Amino acid sequence: MSVLIFLIVLYILLGLSMMKLFEKAGIPGWKALVPGVAAMEWCKIVGRKPQYALWFLFPVVNFFIYAGLVIDMVRSFGRHGFWDSVLAVVYAPVAFFLVGRDSDAKYEGPILDKEREFHRLHHEALEKKDVLGLKKLDSQYPQFKKSATREWTEAIVFAVFAAAFIRMFLIEAYVIPSSSMEGSLKVGDYLFVSKAHYGIRTPMTVIQFPLMHNVMPVTGNESYLEKPSLPYYRLPAIEKIDRNEPVVFNWPAGDRVNIVTGRSWDVGNGSARTWLILNTRAWMYRS
């Protein structure tokens, strides 16, 4: 419920902050408050086709679509700085509000149309080896000229962002730490585990260090802050867990397990469960 409330509040703030931007772009501001219509108009403002908004319906993918659109939105109003893009991705309502209240921020037209035209002309000038033409393009489209440092920074940030989301929601690599399943899985074997088949679990910790598996290297401290946090929630599963299928999952916090030959019992309720314990800290496989 808390996640749903957070998303509803974010959407309302996003719509309200876009009203002024829509008006600057010559679109009635009320359209920013209408679900679906707002997304299609948003796409047209930045130079995308209206049907591009359908990508918002696909989980995980919609994160990347959203990030790209908020960056292109502020760029369409002349905000081409690196930190303008960062603010737009971190919390778009603030970035949109600042652009909307700035009387100097004018709508410059769909940024992606200009970018496509720039790349077309740049490619033609390169083929003709037109040095003068290249210099003219750089002066005519200064917003598309980036330093090597910024290009590398943006590439690294995107790579980390993409890898973190793929690892968080789709697939993650694991290493077998013990010989509990020596017959089929050996110590040191690498596994790629799907996180989507049995239902994607949404993040519970809001602030965390990307690409770390709960523990920071060297220091051994947690790679996340326990507060603020979101409640446990899992998206619908693609399939059910089959019997005798190995499953990787986190150790239930606070549970006590008594291990005897061949079987294990949860001391909390005394019910027998057929678990093979691979690592008592964070790993178990269902047998």
MOBEL-V164308 format. One record per backbone hydrogen bond with DSSP energy under -1.0 kcal/mol. NH is the residue of the N-H (numbers start at 0). CO is the residue of the C=O. E is the energy in kcal/mol with one decimal. If there is no record, write none. Layout:
BEGIN
NH_CO_E / NH_CO_E
END
This chain:
BEGIN
4_0_-2.5 / 5_1_-2.5 / 6_2_-2.3 / 7_3_-2.3 / 8_4_-2.6 / 9_5_-2.4 / 10_6_-2.4 / 11_7_-2.4 / 12_8_-2.6 / 13_9_-2.5 / 14_10_-2.6 / 15_11_-2.5 / 16_12_-2.4 / 17_13_-1.4 / 21_17_-2.8 / 22_18_-2.1 / 23_19_-2.1 / 24_20_-1.6 / 25_22_-1.4 / 26_21_-3.2 / 30_27_-1.4 / 31_28_-1.7 / 32_29_-1.6 / 33_30_-1.0 / 36_34_-1.5 / 37_33_-2.9 / 39_35_-2.1 / 40_36_-2.6 / 41_37_-2.3 / 42_38_-2.1 / 43_39_-1.9 / 44_40_-2.2 / 45_41_-1.5 / 47_42_-3.6 / 51_48_-1.9 / 52_49_-1.8 / 53_50_-1.8 / 54_51_-1.6 / 55_52_-1.8 / 56_53_-1.9 / 57_54_-1.6 / 60_58_-2.8 / 61_57_-2.2 / 62_59_-1.1 / 64_60_-2.0 / 65_61_-2.6 / 66_62_-2.2 / 67_63_-2.3 / 68_64_-2.3 / 69_65_-2.5 / 70_66_-1.6 / 71_67_-2.3 / 72_68_-2.1 / 73_69_-1.8 / 74_70_-1.9 / 75_71_-1.7 / 77_74_-1.8 / 78_73_-2.4 / 79_77_-1.1 / 84_80_-1.6 / 85_81_-2.0 / 86_82_-2.4 / 87_83_-1.9 / 88_84_-2.0 / 89_85_-2.7 / 90_86_-2.7 / 94_90_-1.3 / 95_91_-3.2 / 96_92_-2.2 / 97_93_-2.3 / 98_94_-1.9 / 99_95_-2.7 / 100_96_-2.1 / 104_101_-1.2 / 107_75_-2.9 / 111_45_-2.3 / 113_109_-1.6 / 114_110_-2.2 / 115_111_-2.4 / 116_112_-2.1 / 117_113_-2.5 / 118_114_-2.5 / 119_115_-2.2 / 120_116_-2.4 / 121_117_-2.7 / 122_118_-2.3 / 123_119_-2.1 / 124_120_-2.3 / 125_121_-2.1 / 126_122_-2.2 / 127_123_-1.9 / 129_124_-2.7 / 130_128_-1.3 / 133_129_-1.9 / 134_130_-2.0 / 135_131_-2.2 / 136_132_-2.2 / 137_133_-2.1 / 138_134_-1.8 / 139_135_-2.0 / 140_136_-2.9 / 143_140_-1.4 / 144_141_-1.3 / 150_146_-2.3 / 151_147_-2.3 / 152_148_-2.4 / 153_149_-2.9 / 154_150_-2.1 / 155_151_-2.5 / 156_152_-2.7 / 157_153_-2.4 / 158_154_-2.3 / 159_155_-2.6 / 160_156_-2.6 / 161_157_-3.1 / 162_158_-2.7 / 163_159_-2.6 / 164_160_-1.8 / 165_161_-2.5 / 166_162_-2.6 / 167_163_-2.0 / 168_164_-2.3 / 169_165_-2.3 / 170_165_-2.3 / 171_192_-1.8 / 173_190_-2.7 / 175_188_-2.5 / 181_178_-1.4 / 183_180_-1.7 / 184_180_-3.9 / 187_175_-2.9 / 188_185_-2.1 / 190_173_-2.9 / 192_171_-3.0 / 194_169_-2.9 / 198_195_-1.3 / 201_232_-2.2 / 205_227_-1.4 / 208_222_-3.2 / 211_208_-1.1 / 213_211_-1.4 / 215_220_-3.7 / 218_216_-2.8 / 219_215_-1.6 / 222_213_-2.3 / 224_206_-2.3 / 229_203_-3.2 / 234_199_-3.3 / 237_196_-1.4 / 238_196_-2.5 / 244_241_-1.4 / 254_251_-1.3 / 257_264_-2.3 / 259_262_-2.1 / 263_272_-1.4 / 264_257_-1.9 / 265_270_-1.3 / 266_255_-1.5 / 269_265_-2.6 / 272_263_-2.1 / 274_272_-1.5 / 275_284_-1.9 / 278_282_-1.6 / 282_278_-2.0 / 284_275_-2.1 / 286_273_-1.4
END
